[in-house]
Amino acid sequence: MEMAERTARSAKVAAVFDGVADVYDQVGVPWFTPIAQQLVRLAAPAPGERVLDVGCGRGAATVALAEAVGGDGHVTGIDLSARMVEACRADVARLGLANVDLQVMDASAPSLPGGYDLVVSSLVVFFLPDPPAALAAWRRLLVTPGGRLAISTFGSRDPVWDAVDATFRPYLPAGMLDARTTGAAGPFSSDAGVEELVRAAGCTGVRTVLSDIEVTLADGAEWYAFSRSHGQRAMWDAIPESDHDAVRAAAETQLDRARGADGRIHLHQQVRCTLATSA
């Protein structure tokens, strides 16, 4: 991908997340926070360590990392979206966490001095234009030997997710729901594929831990609010206003297939945590 194309793509991504910063992970549907907290638990940050959170968003991992490393440690969080960083900074200040530094920066090639004991990135790498290059850049920021890398990506999911995505697909530009980002094909479609990417970046001791997250929604209205509170907002923005209600109705019809005996919508997503050590 040419530099101009990458710059344009980054600007579009930043604009989407700037637009959802106020509601990101704030609509009452646990999603990014439990996924990030599981990754942090597995990464096992220790008191006094220096940690980098790549693609920090509203701080789902940042806060847990800061609490784990304590006052003698330090966490740097970076995100491409200035509004997300601003919101995260406000959350961190409200919690009284003085050991956190937040910067607006592209996850693909962080311009940082390095020397981190741990680099964590939750649900970010598969959205980047060149994941192998990004992973190599993150590995170079680790202390060597012994620095640790911990990333999360999506594994398998309920077929209903795919059926909902299909209602959007006719309106989406090429690449917005490509096989790589959905995990349907390519290295992100398997544990071994992601492990090989991390190994190729210069890491050893690569291992995978799988977990399942259940999303429980009261109804289609709650799903609609949730879907517009994160990156899926870009999919909504690609639909002409005249077709908006029809797409929403079609998606909610698919979601009805996931209703349980309690009348609520239950969706499952497998999350893959890949852990490694710098060589």
Backbone as CSV, one residue per row, in Angstrom:
resi,resn,N_x,N_y,N_z,CA_x,CA_y,CA_z,C_x,C_y,C_z
1,MET,0.838,-1.189,0.000,0.000,0.000,0.000,0.881,1.248,0.000
2,GLU,0.597,2.187,-0.921,1.382,3.401,-1.034,1.150,4.304,0.182
3,MET,2.161,5.175,0.447,2.093,6.039,1.620,0.854,6.936,1.594
4,ALA,0.543,7.518,0.423,-0.622,8.400,0.331,-1.904,7.651,0.654
5,GLU,-1.990,6.402,0.186,-3.180,5.594,0.458,-3.274,5.270,1.939
6,ARG,-2.139,4.949,2.550,-2.136,4.648,3.976,-2.555,5.871,4.784
7,THR,-2.053,7.039,4.393,-2.400,8.267,5.105,-3.888,8.549,5.008
8,ALA,-4.453,8.364,3.807,-5.884,8.589,3.617,-6.699,7.594,4.428
9,ARG,-6.263,6.344,4.439,-6.986,5.319,5.199,-6.931,5.635,6.693
10,SER,-5.768,6.055,7.177,-5.630,6.396,8.591,-6.533,7.557,8.967
11,ALA,-6.633,8.544,8.077,-7.488,9.697,8.345,-8.951,9.281,8.453
12,LYS,-9.382,8.349,7.611,-10.763,7.865,7.656,-11.032,7.116,8.961
13,VAL,-10.076,6.276,9.348,-10.231,5.521,10.598,-10.317,6.476,11.783
14,ALA,-9.410,7.460,11.807,-9.411,8.432,12.900,-10.734,9.175,12.964
15,ALA,-11.292,9.529,11.797,-12.555,10.260,11.763,-13.699,9.432,12.335
16,VAL,-13.719,8.138,12.027,-14.767,7.266,12.562,-14.710,7.230,14.079
17,PHE,-13.513,7.033,14.624,-13.396,6.905,16.073,-13.495,8.244,16.788
18,ASP,-13.120,9.325,16.118,-13.402,10.643,16.682,-14.908,10.815,16.864
19,GLY,-15.671,10.311,15.884,-17.119,10.473,15.910,-17.824,9.666,16.979
20,VAL,-17.217,8.548,17.422,-17.878,7.694,18.420,-17.223,7.779,19.794
21,ALA,-16.242,8.650,19.954,-15.462,8.687,21.196,-16.333,8.870,22.439
22,ASP,-17.370,9.687,22.343,-18.194,9.963,23.523,-19.005,8.757,23.975
23,VAL,-19.324,7.840,23.055,-20.166,6.689,23.412,-19.408,5.364,23.366
24,TYR,-18.161,5.381,22.933,-17.376,4.156,22.776,-17.264,3.422,24.111
25,ASP,-17.755,2.190,24.143,-17.721,1.349,25.342,-18.515,1.964,26.494
26,GLN,-19.503,2.805,26.167,-20.256,3.520,27.202,-21.764,3.290,27.106
27,VAL,-22.217,2.310,26.320,-23.655,2.158,26.086,-24.270,1.012,26.885
28,GLY,-23.545,0.510,27.864,-24.110,-0.512,28.734,-24.027,-1.931,28.222
29,VAL,-23.261,-2.162,27.166,-23.047,-3.514,26.640,-21.572,-3.873,26.841
30,PRO,-21.246,-4.700,27.832,-19.848,-5.042,28.084,-19.226,-5.727,26.873
31,TRP,-18.146,-5.170,26.372,-17.508,-5.716,25.178,-16.009,-5.471,25.212
32,PHE,-15.578,-4.247,24.931,-14.147,-3.970,24.872,-13.463,-4.130,26.230
33,THR,-14.143,-3.738,27.292,-13.509,-3.815,28.613,-13.252,-5.244,29.058
34,PRO,-14.232,-6.166,29.026,-13.906,-7.536,29.444,-12.873,-8.211,28.550
35,ILE,-12.896,-7.902,27.254,-11.896,-8.483,26.350,-10.508,-7.976,26.721
36,ALA,-10.388,-6.678,26.953,-9.094,-6.091,27.299,-8.624,-6.564,28.669
37,GLN,-9.522,-6.665,29.619,-9.131,-7.098,30.962,-8.629,-8.541,30.973
38,GLN,-9.234,-9.386,30.144,-8.739,-10.758,30.023,-7.326,-10.770,29.452
39,LEU,-7.076,-9.929,28.440,-5.745,-9.854,27.856,-4.735,-9.380,28.890
40,VAL,-5.088,-8.389,29.677,-4.188,-7.879,30.707,-3.894,-8.944,31.754
41,ARG,-4.901,-9.691,32.157,-4.672,-10.767,33.131,-3.657,-11.771,32.602
42,LEU,-3.807,-12.139,31.341,-2.886,-13.117,30.757,-1.488,-12.540,30.574
43,ALA,-1.402,-11.244,30.251,-0.097,-10.603,30.061,0.643,-10.445,31.383
44,ALA,-0.080,-10.422,32.484,0.478,-10.377,33.838,1.478,-9.245,34.054
45,PRO,1.064,-7.999,33.864,1.966,-6.882,34.161,2.330,-6.882,35.643
46,ALA,3.587,-6.574,35.938,4.075,-6.615,37.311,4.317,-5.199,37.839
47,PRO,4.249,-5.014,39.139,4.525,-3.697,39.714,5.882,-3.160,39.241
48,GLY,5.893,-1.889,38.860,7.129,-1.241,38.439,7.457,-1.355,36.970
49,GLU,6.673,-2.115,36.206,6.993,-2.299,34.790,6.551,-1.106,33.948
50,ARG,7.230,-0.961,32.794,6.857,0.021,31.780,6.061,-0.698,30.700
51,VAL,4.868,-0.198,30.400,3.962,-0.891,29.495,3.467,0.078,28.424
52,LEU,3.310,-0.435,27.214,2.732,0.315,26.104,1.415,-0.334,25.705
53,ASP,0.356,0.477,25.655,-0.956,0.019,25.204,-1.199,0.614,23.818
54,VAL,-1.146,-0.237,22.800,-1.256,0.219,21.407,-2.720,0.183,20.967
55,GLY,-3.235,1.327,20.527,-4.650,1.424,20.174,-5.486,1.416,21.431
56,CYS,-5.204,2.327,22.342,-5.766,2.268,23.696,-7.252,2.579,23.768
57,GLY,-7.811,3.267,22.750,-9.226,3.590,22.794,-9.579,4.414,24.012
58,ARG,-10.672,4.048,24.694,-11.103,4.743,25.906,-10.400,4.216,27.156
59,GLY,-9.416,3.312,26.972,-8.634,2.867,28.119,-9.051,1.550,28.722
60,ALA,-9.717,0.698,27.944,-10.164,-0.594,28.475,-9.015,-1.407,29.055
61,ALA,-7.874,-1.398,28.362,-6.691,-2.076,28.891,-5.829,-1.129,29.706
62,THR,-5.796,0.135,29.322,-4.908,1.111,29.961,-5.133,1.175,31.464
63,VAL,-6.378,1.262,31.870,-6.693,1.396,33.286,-6.239,0.155,34.061
64,ALA,-6.561,-1.030,33.524,-6.159,-2.266,34.194,-4.640,-2.377,34.280
65,LEU,-3.949,-1.960,33.227,-2.483,-1.989,33.224,-1.916,-1.036,34.273
66,ALA,-2.464,0.177,34.325,-1.969,1.178,35.276,-2.150,0.707,36.718
67,GLU,-3.280,0.079,36.986,-3.513,-0.426,38.345,-2.550,-1.553,38.680
68,ALA,-2.214,-2.372,37.668,-1.328,-3.514,37.915,0.121,-3.098,38.143
69,VAL,0.623,-2.120,37.401,2.042,-1.737,37.538,2.268,-0.794,38.705
70,GLY,1.215,-0.163,39.187,1.323,0.660,40.371,2.079,1.963,40.165
71,GLY,2.270,2.673,41.263,2.909,3.977,41.207,4.343,3.955,40.738
72,ASP,5.030,2.829,40.917,6.418,2.730,40.462,6.524,2.329,38.998
73,GLY,5.410,1.960,38.382,5.392,1.607,36.970,4.828,2.737,36.139
74,HIS,4.741,2.498,34.839,4.234,3.542,33.952,3.589,2.899,32.732
75,VAL,2.484,3.488,32.286,1.773,3.010,31.104,1.679,4.149,30.089
76,THR,2.081,3.858,28.860,1.890,4.774,27.741,0.781,4.213,26.866
77,GLY,-0.217,5.015,26.597,-1.295,4.602,25.702,-1.281,5.451,24.455
78,ILE,-1.410,4.825,23.289,-1.448,5.568,22.033,-2.683,5.172,21.237
79,ASP,-3.227,6.146,20.518,-4.371,5.882,19.655,-4.363,6.898,18.527
80,LEU,-4.852,6.470,17.374,-4.882,7.332,16.200,-5.911,8.450,16.332
81,SER,-6.937,8.231,17.122,-8.033,9.187,17.265,-7.757,10.184,18.384
82,ALA,-7.688,11.455,18.038,-7.452,12.493,19.043,-8.597,12.571,20.048
83,ARG,-9.829,12.376,19.581,-10.984,12.441,20.490,-11.007,11.259,21.441
84,MET,-10.569,10.087,20.978,-10.498,8.932,21.873,-9.446,9.174,22.950
85,VAL,-8.313,9.725,22.562,-7.258,10.020,23.536,-7.757,11.060,24.541
86,GLU,-8.464,12.057,24.058,-9.008,13.080,24.948,-9.977,12.474,25.964
87,ALA,-10.864,11.599,25.492,-11.825,10.950,26.388,-11.122,10.026,27.371
88,CYS,-10.131,9.297,26.890,-9.369,8.396,27.759,-8.628,9.198,28.823
89,ARG,-8.061,10.325,28.412,-7.334,11.174,29.360,-8.258,11.659,30.475
90,ALA,-9.496,12.011,30.115,-10.458,12.450,31.122,-10.816,11.310,32.073
91,ASP,-10.983,10.098,31.528,-11.304,8.939,32.363,-10.162,8.627,33.326
92,VAL,-8.934,8.680,32.811,-7.760,8.390,33.629,-7.631,9.419,34.758
93,ALA,-7.867,10.699,34.437,-7.790,11.747,35.454,-8.862,11.555,36.518
94,ARG,-10.065,11.179,36.074,-11.164,10.959,37.023,-10.837,9.840,38.004
95,LEU,-10.100,8.836,37.533,-9.721,7.706,38.373,-8.474,7.984,39.205
96,GLY,-7.848,9.119,38.978,-6.673,9.494,39.753,-5.429,8.679,39.432
97,LEU,-5.306,8.239,38.195,-4.149,7.435,37.791,-3.058,8.365,37.271
98,ALA,-2.020,8.552,38.076,-0.954,9.490,37.724,0.181,8.832,36.947
99,ASN,0.089,7.537,36.729,1.181,6.805,36.074,0.869,6.482,34.613
100,VAL,0.043,7.304,33.980,-0.376,7.065,32.599,-0.053,8.277,31.738
101,ASP,0.501,8.002,30.558,0.771,9.032,29.555,0.040,8.633,28.282
102,LEU,-0.729,9.534,27.702,-1.521,9.225,26.512,-1.106,10.134,25.363
103,GLN,-0.955,9.534,24.176,-0.506,10.291,23.017,-1.308,9.898,21.781
104,VAL,-1.517,10.867,20.888,-2.129,10.594,19.593,-1.028,10.101,18.669
105,MET,-1.174,8.864,18.194,-0.101,8.249,17.414,-0.647,7.060,16.628
106,ASP,-0.085,6.823,15.457,-0.482,5.713,14.603,0.104,4.406,15.138
107,ALA,-0.770,3.423,15.357,-0.320,2.126,15.872,0.601,1.396,14.907
108,SER,0.547,1.739,13.632,1.344,1.015,12.642,2.838,1.196,12.837
109,ALA,3.242,2.381,13.314,4.673,2.666,13.472,4.860,3.688,14.582
110,PRO,4.719,3.277,15.831,4.826,4.222,16.941,6.211,4.867,17.014
111,SER,6.245,6.188,17.108,7.517,6.917,17.219,7.829,7.132,18.696
112,LEU,8.282,6.068,19.330,8.566,6.061,20.761,9.974,5.523,20.995
113,PRO,10.588,5.876,22.119,11.972,5.451,22.366,12.146,3.985,22.724
114,GLY,11.107,3.305,23.102,11.227,1.880,23.409,11.631,1.640,24.852
115,GLY,12.083,0.400,25.091,12.454,0.009,26.439,11.290,-0.454,27.289
116,TYR,10.220,-0.900,26.640,9.041,-1.355,27.378,9.192,-2.813,27.799
117,ASP,8.700,-3.099,28.996,8.689,-4.488,29.472,7.555,-5.280,28.818
118,LEU,6.498,-4.581,28.448,5.309,-5.242,27.917,4.615,-4.328,26.913
119,VAL,4.238,-4.890,25.771,3.393,-4.198,24.798,2.086,-4.971,24.694
120,VAL,0.981,-4.275,24.877,-0.352,-4.872,24.834,-1.161,-4.177,23.740
121,SER,-1.932,-4.948,22.995,-2.795,-4.356,21.972,-4.049,-5.216,21.838
122,SER,-5.188,-4.628,22.175,-6.437,-5.376,22.178,-7.295,-5.019,20.971
123,LEU,-7.528,-6.009,20.110,-8.420,-5.880,18.946,-7.999,-4.734,18.023
124,VAL,-6.718,-4.702,17.680,-6.192,-3.628,16.840,-5.473,-4.158,15.604
125,VAL,-4.589,-5.136,15.778,-3.624,-5.464,14.726,-4.271,-5.883,13.420
126,PHE,-5.430,-6.544,13.447,-6.026,-7.017,12.195,-6.673,-5.901,11.379
127,PHE,-6.794,-4.707,11.972,-7.318,-3.572,11.227,-6.229,-2.745,10.551
128,LEU,-4.980,-3.017,10.847,-3.881,-2.207,10.331,-3.543,-2.604,8.894
129,PRO,-3.044,-1.658,8.092,-2.774,-1.965,6.682,-1.671,-2.991,6.469
130,ASP,-0.706,-3.070,7.399,0.408,-4.010,7.264,0.700,-4.628,8.631
131,PRO,-0.095,-5.641,9.036,0.083,-6.236,10.361,1.498,-6.761,10.639
132,PRO,2.165,-7.450,9.677,3.525,-7.917,9.987,4.483,-6.782,10.321
133,ALA,4.397,-5.678,9.586,5.274,-4.533,9.855,4.956,-3.913,11.217
134,ALA,3.672,-3.835,11.545,3.289,-3.268,12.833,3.796,-4.128,13.983
135,LEU,3.630,-5.436,13.874,4.107,-6.334,14.930,5.611,-6.233,15.103
136,ALA,6.332,-6.132,14.001,7.793,-5.984,14.080,8.157,-4.671,14.766
137,ALA,7.407,-3.613,14.480,7.659,-2.318,15.115,7.396,-2.389,16.616
138,TRP,6.330,-3.090,17.001,6.032,-3.215,18.430,7.103,-4.033,19.134
139,ARG,7.563,-5.102,18.486,8.594,-5.938,19.103,9.870,-5.144,19.330
140,ARG,10.200,-4.237,18.411,11.419,-3.431,18.565,11.339,-2.468,19.753
141,LEU,10.138,-2.195,20.229,9.978,-1.311,21.380,10.152,-2.033,22.713
142,LEU,10.263,-3.352,22.667,10.414,-4.149,23.886,11.875,-4.250,24.311
143,VAL,12.075,-4.380,25.617,13.414,-4.711,26.101,13.766,-6.099,25.579
144,THR,15.032,-6.292,25.282,15.488,-7.578,24.746,16.704,-8.054,25.525
145,PRO,16.673,-9.323,25.945,15.546,-10.265,25.855,14.579,-10.066,27.024
146,GLY,13.475,-10.750,26.940,12.555,-10.838,28.059,11.342,-9.945,28.014
147,GLY,11.282,-8.992,27.068,10.071,-8.195,26.944,8.925,-9.064,26.454
148,ARG,7.699,-8.674,26.775,6.542,-9.496,26.407,5.584,-8.737,25.507
149,LEU,4.953,-9.499,24.623,3.934,-8.973,23.711,2.643,-9.736,23.963
150,ALA,1.538,-9.004,24.026,0.226,-9.635,24.230,-0.788,-8.936,23.342
151,ILE,-1.403,-9.687,22.437,-2.394,-9.110,21.533,-3.659,-9.963,21.554
152,SER,-4.786,-9.323,21.268,-6.025,-10.082,21.126,-6.600,-9.859,19.740
153,THR,-7.189,-10.915,19.200,-7.854,-10.890,17.901,-9.123,-11.727,18.025
154,PHE,-9.953,-11.686,17.000,-11.195,-12.443,17.037,-11.003,-13.852,16.495
155,GLY,-11.637,-14.812,17.167,-11.701,-16.168,16.667,-13.065,-16.417,16.039
156,SER,-13.597,-17.600,16.243,-14.893,-17.946,15.664,-16.018,-17.213,16.390
157,ARG,-17.192,-17.160,15.759,-18.319,-16.475,16.361,-19.617,-17.123,15.912
158,ASP,-20.700,-16.744,16.572,-22.014,-17.253,16.192,-22.323,-16.890,14.741
159,PRO,-22.934,-17.809,13.988,-23.310,-17.500,12.603,-24.222,-16.285,12.477
160,VAL,-24.955,-15.955,13.530,-25.849,-14.797,13.469,-25.055,-13.511,13.222
161,TRP,-23.847,-13.412,13.778,-23.004,-12.242,13.499,-22.810,-12.080,11.985
162,ASP,-22.494,-13.207,11.328,-22.257,-13.166,9.881,-23.519,-12.761,9.127
163,ALA,-24.655,-13.265,9.573,-25.915,-12.930,8.915,-26.232,-11.441,9.057
164,VAL,-25.912,-10.870,10.211,-26.114,-9.432,10.412,-25.185,-8.638,9.495
165,ASP,-23.918,-9.043,9.431,-22.969,-8.369,8.535,-23.443,-8.411,7.088
166,ALA,-24.066,-9.521,6.703,-24.519,-9.681,5.319,-25.564,-8.644,4.942
167,THR,-26.326,-8.143,5.900,-27.325,-7.123,5.590,-26.670,-5.789,5.226
168,PHE,-25.444,-5.582,5.713,-24.706,-4.355,5.398,-23.901,-4.467,4.104
169,ARG,-23.469,-5.680,3.807,-22.443,-5.888,2.786,-22.722,-5.235,1.435
170,PRO,-23.960,-5.249,0.903,-24.189,-4.639,-0.419,-23.846,-3.149,-0.483
171,TYR,-23.788,-2.494,0.650,-23.551,-1.051,0.677,-22.088,-0.680,0.956
172,LEU,-21.275,-1.658,1.324,-19.948,-1.347,1.843,-18.896,-1.264,0.750
173,PRO,-17.965,-0.339,0.885,-16.855,-0.273,-0.065,-15.953,-1.482,0.087
174,ALA,-15.222,-1.812,-0.959,-14.319,-2.970,-0.939,-13.345,-2.838,0.225
175,GLY,-13.178,-3.924,0.945,-12.197,-3.953,2.018,-12.745,-3.672,3.396
176,MET,-13.948,-3.075,3.498,-14.449,-2.745,4.839,-14.779,-3.997,5.637
177,LEU,-15.234,-5.036,4.966,-15.468,-6.314,5.630,-14.675,-7.401,4.909
178,ASP,-13.371,-7.149,4.742,-12.576,-8.138,4.013,-12.289,-9.360,4.878
179,ALA,-11.757,-10.384,4.231,-11.563,-11.666,4.915,-10.586,-11.557,6.075
180,ARG,-9.622,-10.640,5.960,-8.633,-10.529,7.023,-9.242,-9.963,8.299
181,THR,-9.967,-8.839,8.165,-10.497,-8.212,9.364,-11.623,-9.019,9.985
182,THR,-12.359,-9.784,9.211,-13.416,-10.622,9.763,-12.891,-11.951,10.278
183,GLY,-11.642,-12.280,9.961,-11.078,-13.538,10.405,-11.555,-14.740,9.624
184,ALA,-12.159,-14.504,8.455,-12.664,-15.616,7.654,-11.571,-16.306,6.857
185,ALA,-10.491,-15.600,6.604,-9.384,-16.171,5.837,-8.108,-15.433,6.209
186,GLY,-6.980,-15.954,5.729,-5.717,-15.301,6.029,-5.195,-15.667,7.405
187,PRO,-4.127,-15.016,7.857,-3.487,-15.395,9.126,-4.387,-15.246,10.340
188,PHE,-5.366,-14.339,10.278,-6.216,-14.127,11.445,-7.381,-15.099,11.528
189,SER,-7.391,-16.088,10.638,-8.456,-17.094,10.665,-8.111,-18.288,11.549
190,SER,-6.900,-18.315,12.092,-6.508,-19.461,12.916,-5.504,-19.047,13.974
191,ASP,-5.423,-19.850,15.030,-4.426,-19.608,16.075,-3.024,-19.691,15.492
192,ALA,-2.801,-20.703,14.668,-1.472,-20.920,14.091,-1.063,-19.753,13.197
193,GLY,-2.026,-19.196,12.470,-1.720,-18.076,11.585,-1.255,-16.856,12.354
194,VAL,-1.945,-16.539,13.440,-1.547,-15.387,14.250,-0.215,-15.666,14.941
195,GLU,-0.052,-16.878,15.438,1.210,-17.230,16.091,2.392,-17.072,15.141
196,GLU,2.208,-17.428,13.885,3.294,-17.306,12.913,3.618,-15.842,12.643
197,LEU,2.612,-14.978,12.597,2.851,-13.550,12.431,3.704,-13.008,13.579
198,VAL,3.365,-13.404,14.783,4.096,-12.928,15.960,5.518,-13.492,15.976
199,ARG,5.638,-14.744,15.599,6.967,-15.369,15.546,7.837,-14.688,14.494
200,ALA,7.253,-14.365,13.354,8.000,-13.715,12.278,8.441,-12.307,12.668
201,ALA,7.758,-11.704,13.628,8.133,-10.371,14.096,9.342,-10.397,15.015
202,GLY,9.792,-11.598,15.365,10.987,-11.726,16.188,10.727,-12.142,17.617
203,CYS,9.587,-12.791,17.859,9.234,-13.226,19.207,9.380,-14.737,19.348
204,THR,9.521,-15.171,20.577,9.619,-16.598,20.879,8.584,-16.944,21.951
205,GLY,8.492,-18.248,22.248,7.557,-18.687,23.274,6.126,-18.303,22.983
206,VAL,5.766,-18.331,21.718,4.431,-17.866,21.313,3.373,-18.889,21.724
207,ARG,2.304,-18.410,22.338,1.217,-19.307,22.746,-0.115,-18.595,22.623
208,THR,-1.180,-19.376,22.575,-2.528,-18.848,22.386,-3.432,-19.292,23.534
209,VAL,-4.235,-18.380,24.010,-5.267,-18.686,25.000,-6.592,-18.202,24.431
210,LEU,-7.572,-19.094,24.386,-8.891,-18.765,23.846,-9.896,-18.562,24.970
211,SER,-10.796,-17.623,24.766,-11.883,-17.415,25.717,-13.145,-17.058,24.939
212,ASP,-14.259,-17.094,25.611,-15.547,-16.813,24.970,-16.198,-15.637,25.679
213,ILE,-16.686,-14.687,24.902,-17.433,-13.588,25.479,-18.864,-13.657,24.958
214,GLU,-19.802,-13.516,25.873,-21.209,-13.489,25.490,-21.725,-12.063,25.564
215,VAL,-22.355,-11.638,24.492,-23.021,-10.342,24.463,-24.510,-10.595,24.626
216,THR,-25.098,-10.001,25.639,-26.526,-10.157,25.894,-27.216,-8.823,25.656
217,LEU,-28.173,-8.821,24.773,-28.874,-7.600,24.387,-30.360,-7.733,24.691
218,ALA,-30.955,-6.663,25.188,-32.384,-6.709,25.516,-33.230,-6.831,24.263
219,ASP,-32.823,-6.108,23.206,-33.635,-6.080,21.991,-32.830,-5.448,20.858
220,GLY,-33.484,-5.292,19.723,-32.826,-4.715,18.573,-32.391,-3.276,18.791
221,ALA,-33.138,-2.540,19.583,-32.778,-1.148,19.846,-31.443,-1.058,20.592
222,GLU,-31.228,-1.960,21.534,-29.965,-1.949,22.263,-28.816,-2.345,21.333
223,TRP,-29.057,-3.332,20.476,-28.026,-3.682,19.481,-27.710,-2.500,18.584
224,TYR,-28.737,-1.776,18.145,-28.541,-0.640,17.256,-27.642,0.410,17.914
225,ALA,-27.910,0.736,19.162,-27.083,1.710,19.872,-25.655,1.206,20.018
226,PHE,-25.512,-0.067,20.345,-24.184,-0.668,20.486,-23.429,-0.638,19.166
227,SER,-24.103,-0.990,18.074,-23.427,-1.074,16.777,-22.951,0.287,16.280
228,ARG,-23.577,1.332,16.754,-23.196,2.683,16.355,-22.208,3.336,17.320
229,SER,-21.764,2.591,18.323,-20.888,3.160,19.353,-19.411,2.807,19.161
230,HIS,-19.094,2.065,18.093,-17.699,1.660,17.864,-17.428,1.650,16.363
231,GLY,-16.440,0.873,15.938,-16.023,0.918,14.543,-17.094,0.559,13.533
232,GLN,-18.125,-0.169,13.968,-19.213,-0.520,13.048,-19.984,0.710,12.590
233,ARG,-19.765,1.815,13.268,-20.421,3.066,12.840,-20.059,3.386,11.382
234,ALA,-18.854,3.004,10.960,-18.454,3.251,9.571,-19.353,2.501,8.600
235,MET,-19.852,1.331,9.009,-20.764,0.581,8.154,-22.097,1.301,8.029
236,TRP,-22.587,1.830,9.141,-23.829,2.603,9.078,-23.660,3.831,8.197
237,ASP,-22.524,4.474,8.308,-22.288,5.696,7.539,-22.220,5.438,6.035
238,ALA,-21.954,4.179,5.658,-21.874,3.835,4.236,-23.239,3.589,3.606
239,ILE,-24.285,3.529,4.427,-25.635,3.233,3.933,-26.388,4.528,3.667
240,PRO,-26.988,4.681,2.503,-27.804,5.883,2.237,-28.925,6.007,3.264
241,GLU,-29.230,7.219,3.655,-30.272,7.449,4.658,-31.592,6.802,4.260
242,SER,-31.869,6.762,2.952,-33.139,6.208,2.485,-33.256,4.707,2.742
243,ASP,-32.113,4.024,2.889,-32.114,2.575,3.111,-31.830,2.201,4.562
244,HIS,-31.609,3.187,5.380,-31.169,2.943,6.753,-32.161,2.076,7.527
245,ASP,-33.440,2.436,7.512,-34.436,1.691,8.286,-34.586,0.260,7.786
246,ALA,-34.475,0.060,6.481,-34.621,-1.288,5.923,-33.467,-2.181,6.355
247,VAL,-32.263,-1.636,6.356,-31.103,-2.423,6.797,-31.211,-2.747,8.281
248,ARG,-31.633,-1.774,9.054,-31.794,-2.027,10.483,-32.836,-3.117,10.729
249,ALA,-33.950,-3.078,10.022,-34.997,-4.085,10.197,-34.507,-5.461,9.796
250,ALA,-33.750,-5.529,8.689,-33.220,-6.816,8.229,-32.232,-7.387,9.237
251,ALA,-31.381,-6.534,9.787,-30.410,-6.987,10.774,-31.107,-7.468,12.040
252,GLU,-32.128,-6.744,12.480,-32.836,-7.138,13.691,-33.605,-8.445,13.494
253,THR,-34.041,-8.709,12.275,-34.684,-10.002,11.976,-33.691,-11.135,12.174
254,GLN,-32.458,-10.943,11.721,-31.425,-11.952,11.924,-31.100,-12.132,13.408
255,LEU,-31.070,-11.033,14.143,-30.764,-11.102,15.567,-31.825,-11.878,16.340
256,ASP,-33.054,-11.855,15.852,-34.122,-12.598,16.519,-33.816,-14.098,16.589
257,ARG,-32.982,-14.591,15.669,-32.608,-16.011,15.688,-31.783,-16.365,16.919
258,ALA,-31.203,-15.339,17.567,-30.341,-15.591,18.722,-31.056,-15.334,20.047
259,ARG,-32.375,-15.204,20.008,-33.106,-14.978,21.259,-33.158,-16.263,22.074
260,GLY,-32.917,-16.114,23.366,-32.971,-17.245,24.270,-34.341,-17.379,24.912
261,ALA,-34.442,-18.348,25.821,-35.710,-18.572,26.512,-36.109,-17.368,27.353
262,ASP,-35.143,-16.541,27.724,-35.420,-15.351,28.522,-35.882,-14.164,27.677
263,GLY,-35.967,-14.376,26.351,-36.401,-13.326,25.459,-35.309,-12.358,25.037
264,ARG,-34.115,-12.528,25.582,-33.000,-11.645,25.247,-32.152,-12.244,24.122
265,ILE,-31.406,-11.395,23.467,-30.522,-11.826,22.378,-29.172,-12.206,22.968
266,HIS,-28.722,-13.422,22.657,-27.439,-13.906,23.188,-26.502,-14.227,22.021
267,LEU,-25.374,-13.542,21.978,-24.391,-13.744,20.917,-23.035,-14.086,21.538
268,HIS,-22.355,-15.030,20.910,-21.053,-15.452,21.427,-19.947,-15.117,20.431
269,GLN,-18.808,-14.709,20.978,-17.616,-14.400,20.191,-16.399,-15.020,20.874
270,GLN,-15.658,-15.821,20.132,-14.396,-16.347,20.653,-13.316,-15.282,20.497
271,VAL,-12.543,-15.084,21.542,-11.452,-14.119,21.518,-10.140,-14.867,21.697
272,ARG,-9.199,-14.546,20.839,-7.884,-15.190,20.825,-6.850,-14.247,21.427
273,CYS,-6.196,-14.662,22.471,-5.095,-13.893,23.060,-3.784,-14.605,22.698
274,THR,-2.909,-13.874,22.040,-1.622,-14.421,21.617,-0.524,-13.754,22.425
275,LEU,0.269,-14.560,23.097,1.290,-14.082,24.036,2.661,-14.546,23.585
276,ALA,3.680,-13.694,23.773,5.012,-14.043,23.321,6.057,-13.238,24.079
277,THR,7.312,-13.611,23.858,8.459,-12.940,24.488,9.414,-12.474,23.420
278,SER,10.035,-11.310,23.627,10.996,-10.815,22.639,12.259,-11.671,22.674
279,ALA,12.775,-11.980,21.485,13.961,-12.837,21.396,15.205,-12.053,21.752
